Amino acid sequence: MKIISFSSGKGGVGKTSITSNVALGLSQLGKKVLVLDGDLGMANVDIFFGVHPKKTINDLLAGESLKSCLTPVAHHVDLLAGGNGIYELSHLNSFQRREIIAGLESVNYQYDYLIIDTSPGLHDHVLHLNSIADECYVILTPDPSSLADSYALIKVLQQKYKSQKFSIICNQVKDEQQGAQLFLRFAEVVQQFLTVRIQYKGSIPYDVNLKISNQHQRLIIRQDPKSISAQALRVICSEIESQNKTIDRATGNVKGLDMLFRPASGHA
């Protein structure tokens, strides 16, 4: 299964909503999806799907099998819930993190995608979950702090885990043009200081229907499939699936238009 993480430098950028809608969108393309709610201790993917998991990652760490800890949330979509209000889950040690990954590896051939919704910030478990992903999606918004914190996330992942490839989704923008401009602004900073490949994966326009859907804890792709945000999310799902088919299995390289940025003499 291909592993995709959705991350952000800061909270409030719509990351969990995007993660949940993409999982449902990929399942509607006929793919089997496993969602890991990596916002450990403060998990809420289950809320968007309207389910109440009986078991969480906490049960997996207690020795139960991964299969027994999964919650079906939609057709072809299963969830490994992160647990909510469990303090210990927000302070996992390296052994516990490896235990989670080992459990996920046991179902490697049963799903097409493992989608990870990480918590915002630079906590060790956030960085570790991003480091195991085949592709790390970073969610940007026009908020200046979003750009600064996303840059910090990419910088730390490159320095600590040698991560080299990132995909960018611009959320809460006026239109596609503003999204592309936001990406270019971010790219200029990355180009100046980091040696990573970043790829623009599209924008999700601000949509009052999406806001209402999120407030009612529903998925916009299911609730209002003709809305502009649902259509944008479907384009992203199609892009993910299309790119997955073009991966060169021999080299692990993606045949696409990655933007390779070389470092300048300065440091950020």
Secondary structure, DSSP 8 states (H G I E B T S, - for coil): -EEEEEE-SSSSSSHHHHHHHHHHHHHHTT--EEEEEESTBB--HHHHHT---S--HHHHHTT--HHHH-EEEETTEEEE---BS-GGGGG--HHHHHHHHHHHHTTTTT-SEEEEEE-SS--HHHHHHHHT-SEEEEEE-SSHHHHHHHHHHHHHHHHHH---EEEEEEEEESSHHHHHHHHHHHHHHHHHH---EEEEEEEEE--HHHHHHHHTT--HHHH-TTSHHHHHHHHHHHHHHHHHHTB-TTT--B-S--EE----S---
